[in-house]
């Protein structure tokens, strides 16, 4: 299942670069590191769900929400918000799994290349 198209992600990144006052090349240099960090954090959320560490789930989801929104990645940001809202229930596991898969897909796009 595909969550994104590379073209739509590049369009969102261009808008984010404009909003941040950056050249797209500068944003491209940072995006892969951000996505890898978010991928690791998504896995930490899944681990925290298994141990019912609500504070950890909420904190990490909040961090991902902000990071991804800053880069124009609104779909993962929305999932992180959903996890943040559902962090005290088992319902957080489904969007957390989707979030992990979205970051894996985004990393296949090689967004740091033209």
Order of alpha helices (4+ residues) and beta strands (2+ residues): alpha-alpha-alpha-alpha-alpha
